[in-house]
């Protein structure tokens, strides 16, 4: 368990940070950008929860916890010396992806198929969920980019890909089960 008795350590004052395995790397590294954007996504989830209730709020709470799991996974490179760690490394697992798929499928049964793209908006919750979706997509792009140069847990990439879909469908649910979606009208303002 983590114990934080002092928040500032001054160890990052020269532009480096510690990874989960103790290695120090530049704060501008791709790995830090990737898990930092996962953290940013989680912050948008916190904002969405201000407007959510019931099952949707409970699902967002689970997702928020998963996002910390994902950050822990990404901040600990999968290297040989990790095998010597005194505790097992926290890694995303396919069951977390499967849960998102099950929830997407359940939400989708309430929705009519789209015949147009939708614009972010409608209710405050829907707008916030679309923000979650776009920040999540940015996190996914960074994690995929990281995976091109370093080993990344494939379940982490799958989770982010599915999560952005979850946010999209949940945004439609938040818009009165899609009835209040704001539809794109191509060329409407020409």
Secondary structure, DSSP 8 states (H G I E B T S, - for coil): ----S-S--STTTTSEEE-TTS-EEETTSHHHHHHHHHHHHHHHHHHHHTT--HHHHHHHHHHHHHHHHHHHHHTS---GGGGG-SS------HHHHHHHHHHHHHHHTTS---SS-EES-SSHHHHHHHHHHHHHHHHHHHHHHHHTTS---HHHHHHHHHHHHHHHHHHHHHTTTTTT-EE--TTTT-
